């Protein structure tokens, strides 16, 4: 956004040939270029980041393969299990010589192959002295396997191989679902590197041009940047005059006028003029590389919050292990019951504490909430951050493209001649501006359904344009043009518009100033409602923008924000988010541009508006497909609802143990109430079904 005094300096009119619209920047950002390789050279961590992503994908595939193989083997295990045959009333119909050895062999494969991630996890957790879900699963399957194996080879008791196999299947499924939901490991650094062009037009000492890779540029080199091209390095203009689109880098909503002596940023898009630039910074020193480094640091600093299920599993581990050991000791040492009876009591305690339902309690809710959110255009990339969104206390919105549409639109029309209406004034201006591709011109043309015909169009460099409309000479010009020609307008209404940071252009008809048109970045109609609803939820709503203070103040007033930060450059945005966090607030950042990437990574929860660039999306924890700020409200409500479901499921999955474990241990044995392993399995199955059904009741509130 520009101030009125600069408005038409930046309103340099041009034809279709010279102009490169913003979507070109977005399109080229998708292309993989050698710049990515060059950037990786500048930042060794880049490869490590990519390797971690590949390793995570491999682990997801490994869990998937183990699940399907174990599931196939579980079918004959169920058919051969005496307890299942008894449940189904099959008698000896499926018995044959050596059937228990076949059952043992199949179960051994499931135990060692399907259960390996959990057995390995047990040793990892014990080594770190941090017992959790893996410890509990490993002990449960090991207890069932060792005890059942002993029964097959002569010990009196029950065979729990079916329990072992189904537990491993459910846990593998749960972990597979869980890991898939967090696979969206960030590729932000690669995407940021792609902003740079692959080559630069280097100007040699004899004046000839040579295309060279970016890594061959050095400070002091001169490069040519043609209209519509990306600027290859940070530098200073030594020849040429143009406007530069820096929206992806600084958040400035209008192209910025650049002339000899001005600095330019690598990755920005040149407008209608040709430039010669003297390179000042390359590689790791460049502005874009520093933004990349900020993103990397902020991502690495993000804390890994422990899973709810892990915390529940840790308690269940302590209870199960302590309860099982105590049960065995009490029945054998204090009461004097036979060892096989006591061992069966202990195994029943271990079985009933097996986290079938606990294993699915969180992943099932995650799967349901992820699917639900995707159907509603809300994409969850980082589960932990999504769960943490329920605790947010402040939401910081980027302005351009998030709260606003990122395009100029007519906000006010002032008429100075009685013979003209506001509509006629706009039609006159649109007739002239339809020959230009400038954002201000497009904003005026879009305000009119059918512009008048015009001829003899002529651009007034840096000041505006003129044309003949219905035989009259019509000019659309900047305040500077009026001052130069002694046509300056003294009108408090114009001053008021200027104070709001709006861009004001004037329409001159046959030498007389006929009126003024004010333009500003168009505020999204949904923004006011989103801010109102967030405030109702008890959150503070703030705005962060690279635009000037007057524009920011106007937008903040219009939509009812609590606070705003203006004229903030990308390398300062993350610091502003930190500043709000240092007030003791948990903060979400909502943005769409690459310039928002460090701030998105720094925030407790980063939310990207979907029409934004890939970098913003890759850095974000949550992506909103639609350009609708109200979706921020939806995602926060879904986060709160998801957390409630998780807590409910954890109670259903683990809470029944409060009653079931003492019964399994035999506390009511003298009253004739004793839970056997089969009843323990029914308890577990029931809790799993309840957890599954409960997860399905989750819904997205609009």
C-alpha positions in Angstrom: 0.0 0.0 0.0 1.3 3.4 -0.8 0.7 6.8 0.6 -1.2 9.3 -1.5 1.9 11.4 -2.3 3.6 8.4 -3.8 0.5 6.8 -5.3 1.0 7.4 -9.0 4.7 7.4 -8.8 4.2 3.7 -8.4 1.3 3.8 -10.7 3.6 3.6 -13.7 1.3 2.5 -16.5 2.3 -0.2 -18.9 0.9 -2.6 -21.4 0.4 -6.4 -21.2 3.9 -7.0 -22.6 5.8 -5.4 -19.8 3.8 -6.6 -16.8 4.1 -9.8 -15.0 1.1 -10.5 -12.8 1.5 -11.8 -9.2 0.4 -15.3 -10.2 3.6 -15.7 -12.3 5.5 -15.5 -9.1 3.4 -18.1 -7.5 3.7 -20.4 -10.6 7.5 -20.1 -10.8 7.8 -20.8 -7.1 6.6 -24.3 -7.8 9.4 -25.1 -10.3 12.4 -27.0 -8.9 15.6 -25.1 -9.8 19.3 -25.6 -9.3 18.9 -22.8 -6.7 17.6 -25.5 -4.4 20.8 -27.4 -4.8 22.8 -24.2 -4.4 20.9 -23.4 -1.2 21.5 -26.8 0.1 25.2 -26.2 -0.3 24.9 -23.0 1.7 23.0 -24.8 4.5 24.4 -28.3 5.3 21.3 -28.9 7.5 19.1 -28.9 4.4 20.2 -32.5 3.5 19.7 -33.7 7.1 16.2 -32.2 7.0 15.4 -34.0 3.8 16.9 -37.3 5.1 14.7 -37.1 8.2 11.6 -36.7 6.0 12.6 -39.8 4.0 13.3 -41.8 7.2 9.8 -40.9 8.6 8.1 -42.0 5.3 10.1 -45.3 5.5 8.9 -45.9 9.1 5.2 -45.3 8.0 5.7 -47.9 5.2 7.3 -50.3 7.7 4.3 -50.1 10.1 1.9 -50.6 7.2 3.7 -53.7 6.0 4.0 -55.2 9.5 0.3 -54.5 10.1 -1.0 -56.3 7.0 1.3 -59.3 7.4 0.3 -59.7 11.1 -3.4 -59.2 10.2 -3.3 -62.1 7.7 -1.5 -64.4 10.2 -4.1 -63.5 12.9 -6.9 -65.2 11.0 -5.5 -68.8 11.4 -4.4 -67.9 15.0 -8.0 -67.0 15.9 -9.3 -70.2 14.2 -6.8 -72.4 16.1 -7.2 -70.7 19.5 -9.0 -73.1 22.0 -10.6 -70.1 23.8 -12.1 -68.7 20.5 -13.3 -72.2 19.5 -15.0 -72.4 22.9 -16.6 -69.0 22.5 -18.0 -70.1 19.1 -19.2 -73.5 20.4 -17.1 -75.4 17.8 -15.9 -78.1 20.2 -13.1 -80.1 18.6 -14.2 -79.4 15.0 -11.0 -77.5 14.2 -8.6 -79.6 16.3 -5.9 -81.8 14.6 -2.7 -83.4 15.8 0.0 -80.7 16.3 -2.5 -77.8 16.0 -1.1 -76.1 19.1 2.4 -76.2 17.7 1.1 -74.6 14.4 -0.7 -72.0 16.6 2.6 -71.4 18.5 4.6 -71.1 15.3 2.2 -68.6 13.7 2.0 -66.6 17.0 5.8 -66.5 17.3 6.0 -64.9 13.8 3.5 -62.3 14.8 5.2 -61.7 18.1 8.7 -61.3 16.8 7.9 -59.6 13.4 4.7 -57.6 14.2 5.8 -56.9 17.8 9.4 -55.9 17.0 8.8 -52.1 17.0 7.3 -52.3 20.4 9.9 -54.7 21.8 12.6 -52.3 20.5 10.6 -49.3 21.9 10.6 -51.0 25.3 14.4 -51.0 25.4 14.6 -47.5 24.1 12.2 -46.2 26.7 13.9 -48.1 29.5 17.3 -46.8 28.4 15.9 -43.2 28.6 14.2 -44.1 31.9 11.0 -42.9 30.4 8.5 -45.8 30.3 5.4 -45.2 28.3 3.1 -46.7 25.6 5.9 -48.9 24.1 6.8 -50.3 27.5 3.2 -51.3 28.3 2.5 -52.9 24.9 5.8 -54.8 25.0 5.2 -56.2 28.5 1.6 -57.1 27.6 2.6 -59.0 24.4 5.6 -60.6 26.1 3.6 -61.7 29.1 0.9 -63.2 26.8 3.5 -64.9 24.6 5.7 -66.4 27.2 2.8 -67.6 29.3 1.0 -69.0 26.3 4.2 -70.7 25.1 4.6 -72.3 28.5 1.0 -73.6 28.3 1.6 -75.1 24.8 4.7 -76.9 26.2 3.0 -78.3 29.3 2.1 -75.7 31.9 -1.5 -75.9 33.1 -3.4 -72.8 32.0 -5.0 -70.8 29.2 -3.5 -69.9 25.8 -3.6 -66.2 25.0 -2.1 -66.2 21.5 -5.3 -64.8 20.0 -5.0 -61.9 22.5 -1.4 -61.4 21.6 -2.1 -61.3 17.9 -5.1 -59.0 18.0 -3.2 -56.6 20.4 -0.3 -56.4 18.0 -2.6 -55.8 15.0 -4.5 -53.0 16.8 -1.3 -51.3 18.0 0.4 -51.5 14.6 -2.8 -50.0 13.0 -2.9 -47.2 15.7 0.7 -46.4 15.1 0.4 -46.4 11.4 -2.6 -44.0 11.5 -0.7 -41.9 14.0 2.5 -41.7 12.0 0.7 -40.9 8.7 -1.1 -38.0 10.4 2.3 -36.4 11.3 4.2 -37.3 8.0 3.7 -33.8 6.7 7.3 -33.0 7.7 8.1 -29.5 6.6 9.7 -28.9 3.2 9.8 -25.2 3.7 13.5 -24.8 3.1 13.3 -26.4 -0.3 10.3 -24.3 -1.3 11.9 -21.1 -0.1 15.0 -21.8 -2.2 12.8 -22.2 -5.3 11.9 -18.6 -5.1 15.3 -17.8 -6.6 15.7 -18.0 -10.4 18.1 -20.7 -11.7 20.3 -18.4 -13.6 21.3 -14.7 -13.8 22.1 -12.5 -16.8 25.7 -11.5 -15.9 27.0 -8.3 -17.6 30.6 -8.9 -18.6 33.2 -6.0 -18.7 32.9 -5.8 -22.5 29.1 -5.2 -22.2 28.1 -8.7 -23.4 25.6 -10.8 -21.4 26.3 -14.3 -20.2 23.8 -16.5 -18.4 25.5 -18.0 -15.3 24.3 -20.2 -12.3 23.6 -18.2 -9.2 26.5 -19.7 -7.3 28.9 -18.1 -9.7 27.7 -14.6 -8.8 29.9 -12.5 -6.5 29.5 -9.1 -4.8 30.4 -6.4 -7.3 29.1 -8.4 -10.3 26.5 -6.7 -12.5 23.4 -8.5 -13.7 20.6 -7.6 -16.1 17.0 -8.2 -15.0 14.5 -8.0 -17.8 10.8 -7.1 -17.3 8.8 -9.8 -15.5 11.9 -11.7 -14.3 12.9 -12.5 -10.8 15.8 -10.6 -9.3 18.6 -13.1 -8.8 20.5 -11.5 -5.8 20.4 -8.7 -3.3 21.9 -5.6 -4.8 21.6 -1.9 -5.8 20.2 -0.5 -9.0 22.9 1.1 -11.2 20.7 1.5 -14.3 17.0 1.5 -15.0 13.6 2.5 -13.5 10.8 0.1 -12.7 8.3 -1.1 -10.1 9.1 -4.3 -8.2 6.7 -6.7 -6.6 8.1 -7.6 -3.2 4.8 -8.9 -1.8 6.1 -12.4 -1.2 9.1 -11.1 0.7 8.1 -7.9 2.6 4.3 -8.0 2.5 4.1 -4.6 0.7 0.7 -4.9 -1.0 1.5 -2.6 -4.0 4.5 -2.8 -6.4 7.3 -0.5 -5.1 8.9 2.1 -7.4 12.7 1.5 -7.8 15.2 3.8 -9.4 19.0 4.1 -9.6 20.5 3.9 -6.1 17.6 1.9 -4.6 18.3 -1.6 -3.2 16.4 -4.7 -4.4 15.9 -8.1 -2.8 16.7 -11.4 -4.5 13.5 -13.3 -5.2 11.4 -10.1 -5.8 9.7 -9.8 -9.3 10.7 -7.0 -11.6 7.8 -5.1 -13.2 7.8 -3.2 -16.5 11.3 -1.8 -16.7 14.7 -3.3 -17.5 17.3 -3.1 -14.6 21.0 -3.4 -14.2 21.9 -4.4 -10.6 25.2 -4.5 -8.8 25.3 -7.6 -6.6 25.9 -6.9 -2.9 25.0 -10.2 -1.2 24.8 -13.8 -2.4 24.3 -17.2 -0.9 24.0 -17.4 2.9 24.3 -13.7 3.3 21.3 -12.8 1.1 18.0 -11.6 2.6 16.1 -14.7 1.4 18.7 -17.1 2.9 18.4 -15.2 6.2 14.6 -15.7 6.1 15.3 -19.4 5.4 17.6 -19.6 8.4 15.0 -18.0 10.6 12.5 -20.6 9.5 14.9 -23.4 10.2 15.8 -22.1 13.7 12.1 -21.5 14.6 11.2 -25.0 13.5 14.0 -26.6 15.4 13.0 -24.7 18.6 9.4 -26.0 18.4 8.8 -28.2 21.5 7.6 -31.7 21.1 4.6 -32.0 23.4 4.0 -35.4 24.9 1.0 -37.3 23.7 -2.0 -37.6 26.0 -2.1 -41.3 25.3 1.6 -41.6 26.3 0.8 -40.0 29.7 -2.1 -42.3 30.2 -0.1 -45.3 29.1 2.7 -44.4 31.6 0.2 -44.5 34.5 -1.3 -47.7 33.1 2.2 -49.2 32.8 2.9 -48.4 36.5 -0.5 -49.7 37.6 -0.3 -52.9 35.4 3.2 -53.8 36.4 2.7 -53.0 40.0 -0.7 -54.7 40.1 0.5 -57.8 38.2 3.5 -58.3 40.5 1.5 -57.6 43.6 -1.2 -60.0 42.5 1.3 -62.8 42.0 3.0 -62.2 45.3 -0.2 -61.9 47.3 -1.7 -65.1 45.9 1.4 -67.2 46.2 3.2 -65.9 49.3 0.4 -64.6 51.5 -2.7 -66.7 50.6 -0.8 -69.8 49.5 -2.6 -70.6 46.3 -1.0 -72.8 43.6 1.5 -71.0 41.3 -0.5 -71.6 38.1 -3.6 -70.0 39.8 -1.6 -67.0 40.9 0.1 -66.7 37.5 -3.3 -66.8 35.8 -4.5 -64.0 38.1 -1.3 -62.0 37.2 -1.8 -62.6 33.4 -5.5 -61.6 33.7 -4.4 -58.3 35.3 -1.8 -57.8 32.5 -4.4 -58.7 29.8 -7.1 -56.5 31.1 -4.6 -53.6 31.3 -3.6 -54.2 27.7 -4.0 -51.0 25.9 -6.2 -52.2 23.0 -8.6 -49.3 23.3 -5.9 -47.0 24.6 -3.9 -47.6 21.5 -6.8 -46.4 19.3 -8.2 -43.7 21.7 -6.1 -40.9 20.3 -5.2 -42.2 16.7 -8.9 -42.8 16.0 -10.0 -39.3 17.1 -7.0 -38.0 15.0 -8.1 -40.0 12.0 -11.7 -38.8 12.3 -10.8 -35.2 13.0 -8.3 -35.2 10.1 -10.9 -36.6 7.6 -13.6 -34.3 8.9 -11.4 -31.3 8.7 -10.2 -32.2 5.2 -13.8 -32.4 4.0 -14.3 -28.9 5.3 -11.1 -27.5 3.8 -9.0 -27.5 7.0 -5.8 -29.5 6.6 -4.0 -30.6 9.7 -0.2 -31.1 9.1 1.1 -31.2 12.7 -1.1 -33.1 15.2 0.6 -31.8 18.3 0.2 -28.2 17.3 -3.4 -28.9 16.3 -4.1 -30.4 19.7 -2.4 -27.4 21.4 -4.6 -25.0 19.5 -7.3 -25.5 22.1 -5.1 -23.5 24.6 -4.5 -20.5 22.3 -5.0 -17.1 23.9 -4.1 -14.8 20.9 -4.4 -15.0 17.1 -2.1 -12.8 15.0 -3.3 -12.3 11.4 -1.1 -11.2 8.5 -2.9 -8.4 6.7 -2.3 -8.7 2.9 -4.0 -11.7 1.4 -5.4 -12.9 4.8 -7.6 -10.3 6.3 -7.6 -8.4 3.0 -7.8 -9.8 -0.5 -4.3 -8.5 -1.6 -5.7 -6.4 -4.4 -6.6 -2.8 -4.8 -10.3 -2.0 -4.7 -12.2 1.3 -4.9 -13.3 2.3 -1.4 -14.4 6.0 -1.9 -15.4 8.2 -4.8 -15.5 12.0 -4.4 -17.1 14.2 -7.1 -16.1 17.9 -7.5 -18.5 18.8 -10.4 -22.2 18.9 -10.1 -22.7 17.6 -13.7 -21.1 14.3 -12.8 -22.4 11.4 -10.7 -20.1 9.0 -8.8 -20.9 6.2 -11.3 -20.0 8.5 -14.3 -16.7 9.5 -12.7 -15.7 5.9 -12.2 -16.7 5.0 -15.8 -14.5 7.9 -17.1 -11.6 6.7 -15.0 -12.1 3.0 -16.0 -12.2 4.0 -19.7 -8.6 5.4 -19.4 -7.4 2.6 -17.0 -8.6 -0.4 -19.1 -5.5 0.0 -21.2 -3.2 -0.6 -18.2 -2.2 -3.7 -16.2 -1.2 -1.8 -13.1 -2.9 -3.0 -9.8 -4.4 0.5 -9.2 -5.7 0.5 -12.8 -7.2 -3.0 -12.4 -8.9 -1.9 -9.2 -10.7 1.0 -10.9 -11.7 -1.1 -14.0 -13.1 -3.9 -11.7 -15.3 -1.3 -10.0 -17.2 -0.7 -13.3 -19.4 -3.3 -15.1 -18.9 -1.8 -18.7 -16.2 0.8 -19.1 -16.6 3.4 -21.8 -14.6 3.2 -25.0 -11.4 5.3 -25.2 -8.8 6.1 -27.8 -5.4 8.0 -28.0 -4.3 6.3 -24.8 -1.0 7.6 -23.5 0.9 6.8 -20.3 2.3 9.6 -18.2 5.5 8.0 -16.8 5.3 7.8 -13.0 2.3 10.1 -12.9 -0.7 8.4 -14.5 -2.3 8.1 -17.9 -4.5 10.1 -20.4 -7.0 9.2 -23.1 -9.9 10.6 -25.1 -13.3 9.5 -23.9 -16.5 10.6 -25.8 -14.4 13.4 -27.4 -13.2 14.7 -24.0 -9.6 14.5 -22.7 -9.6 12.5 -19.5 -6.6 12.1 -17.2 -6.2 9.7 -14.2 -3.2 11.1 -12.3 -1.4 11.3 -9.0 -1.5 14.2 -6.5 2.0 15.1 -7.7 0.8 15.7 -11.2 -1.9 18.1 -9.9 0.7 20.1 -8.0 3.1 20.3 -11.0 0.3 21.7 -13.2 -1.3 24.1 -10.6 -4.4 22.0 -10.2 -3.9 21.0 -6.5 -7.2 20.3 -4.7 -7.8 21.5 -1.1 -10.5 19.3 0.3 -10.7 17.9 3.8 -12.3 14.7 2.5 -9.2 14.0 0.4 -7.0 14.7 3.5 -9.1 12.3 5.6 -8.7 9.5 3.0 -5.0 10.1 2.9 -4.9 9.8 6.7 -6.4 6.4 6.4 -3.4 5.4 4.2 -5.6 5.0 1.1 -4.1 5.6 -2.4 -5.9 8.6 -3.9 -5.9 9.3 -7.7 -7.6 12.2 -9.4 -9.8 12.4 -12.5 -9.2 15.5 -14.7 -11.7 16.2 -17.5 -10.9 18.8 -20.1 -8.4 20.5 -17.8 -10.7 20.6 -14.7 -10.4 18.3 -11.7 -13.7 16.3 -11.8 -13.2 14.1 -8.8 -11.0 11.8 -6.8 -11.0 8.0 -6.3 -9.6 6.3 -3.2 -8.3 2.8 -3.4 -7.1 0.4 -0.7 -6.4 -3.3 -0.2 -9.9 -4.7 -0.1 -10.9 -6.1 3.3 -12.4 -9.6 3.1 -16.1 -9.5 4.1 -15.5 -12.5 6.3 -12.7 -10.9 8.3 -15.1 -8.9 10.6 -17.1 -12.0 11.5 -14.0 -14.0 12.1 -12.6 -11.4 14.5 -15.9 -11.1 16.3 -16.2 -14.9 16.8 -12.6 -15.2 18.0 -13.2 -12.5 20.6 -16.3 -14.3 21.7 -14.1 -17.4 22.3 -11.9 -15.3 24.6 -9.0 -14.7 22.3 -7.0 -11.5 21.6 -6.9 -10.7 17.9 -3.9 -8.9 16.4 -2.5 -8.0 13.0 1.0 -8.0 11.6 1.8 -6.3 8.3 4.7 -4.9 6.3 2.4 -2.1 5.2 2.5 1.4 6.5 1.0 2.5 9.9 -1.9 4.5 8.5 -3.1 1.5 6.4 -2.8 -0.8 9.3 -4.7 1.6 11.6 -7.5 1.9 9.1 -7.8 -1.9 8.7 -7.6 -2.5 12.5 -10.5 0.0 13.1 -12.6 -1.4 10.3 -12.6 -5.0 11.6 -12.3 -4.4 15.3 -8.8 -5.7 16.1 -7.3 -5.5 19.6 -3.8 -4.4 18.4 -1.6 -4.3 15.3 2.0 -4.1 14.3 2.8 -2.1 11.1 5.9 -1.7 8.8 7.3 -5.0 10.0 9.8 -6.7 7.7 9.9 -10.5 7.5 13.0 -10.8 9.6 11.1 -8.9 12.3 7.9 -10.8 12.1 9.1 -13.8 14.1 10.4 -11.4 16.7 6.9 -9.7 16.9 5.3 -13.2 17.5 7.9 -13.9 20.2 7.1 -10.5 21.7 3.5 -11.5 22.1 4.5 -14.9 23.4 6.6 -13.1 26.0 3.5 -11.5 27.4 2.6 -15.0 28.5 0.2 -15.7 25.7 0.0 -18.8 23.5 -0.1 -17.5 20.0 -1.4 -18.6 16.6 0.0 -16.9 13.5 -2.3 -16.8 10.4 -0.6 -15.9 7.1 -0.3 -16.6 3.4 3.0 -15.3 2.1 6.6 -16.5 2.2 7.3 -13.4 4.2 5.2 -15.0 6.9 7.1 -18.3 7.0 9.4 -17.4 10.0 6.5 -16.1 12.0 4.4 -19.2 11.2 7.2 -21.4 12.4 7.8 -19.3 15.5 4.1 -19.3 16.6 2.8 -22.0 18.9 0.4 -22.8 16.0 1.1 -21.7 12.4 -2.0 -21.5 10.2 -1.6 -20.9 6.5 -4.4 -19.5 4.3 -4.6 -21.9 1.4 -4.2 -19.4 -1.5 -0.8 -18.6 -0.1 2.5 -19.9 -1.3 3.8 -23.4 -0.8 6.3 -22.1 1.6 3.7 -20.8 4.0 1.9 -24.0 3.7 5.0 -26.1 4.3 5.9 -24.1 7.4 2.4 -24.1 8.8 0.9 -26.6 11.2 -2.6 -26.2 9.7 -3.6 -25.2 6.2 -6.9 -23.5 5.4 -7.8 -24.3 1.8 -10.3 -21.5 1.4 -9.4 -17.8 1.7 -11.8 -17.5 4.6 -10.6 -16.2 8.0 -13.7 -17.7 9.6 -12.0 -21.1 9.0 -9.6 -20.1 11.8 -12.6 -20.2 14.1 -13.6 -23.6 12.8 -10.2 -25.1 13.3 -10.0 -23.8 16.9 -13.4 -25.2 17.7 -12.5 -28.5 16.1 -9.3 -28.6 18.2 -11.3 -28.1 21.4 -13.9 -30.7 20.4 -11.1 -33.2 19.4 -9.4 -32.8 22.8 -12.7 -33.4 24.5 -13.2 -36.6 22.5 -9.6 -37.7 23.3 -10.2 -37.2 27.0 -13.5 -39.1 26.8 -11.9 -41.9 24.9 -9.0 -42.2 27.3 -11.5 -42.6 30.1 -13.3 -45.3 28.2 -10.0 -46.9 27.2 -8.2 -46.8 30.6 -10.8 -45.7 33.2 -12.6 -49.1 33.3 -9.3 -50.5 34.7 -10.1 -48.8 38.0 -12.8 -51.5 38.5 -11.5 -54.2 36.2 -7.9 -54.6 37.5 -8.9 -55.2 41.1 -11.6 -57.7 40.0 -9.0 -59.4 37.7 -6.6 -59.5 40.7 -9.3 -61.4 42.6 -10.2 -58.9 45.4 -13.7 -60.3 45.5 -12.6 -64.0 45.2 -14.2 -64.9 48.6 -17.5 -63.5 47.4 -17.3 -65.9 44.4 -16.6 -63.1 41.9 -13.5 -63.8 39.9 -12.7 -62.4 36.4 -11.2 -64.9 34.1 -9.0 -64.0 31.0 -12.0 -64.4 28.7 -14.1 -61.9 30.7 -11.1 -59.6 30.8 -10.9 -59.8 27.0 -14.7 -59.0 26.7 -14.1 -55.9 28.9 -11.3 -54.8 26.6 -13.3 -55.5 23.4 -16.2 -53.5 24.8 -14.0 -50.5 25.6 -12.5 -50.6 22.1 -16.0 -50.6 20.4 -17.1 -47.7 22.7 -13.9 -45.7 21.8 -14.5 -46.3 18.1 -18.2 -45.2 18.2 -17.4 -42.2 20.4 -14.8 -41.0 17.9 -17.4 -41.0 15.1 -19.5 -38.4 16.9 -16.9 -35.7 16.4 -18.1 -32.9 14.1 -16.9 -29.6 12.7 -18.7 -26.6 14.1 -19.2 -23.7 11.7 
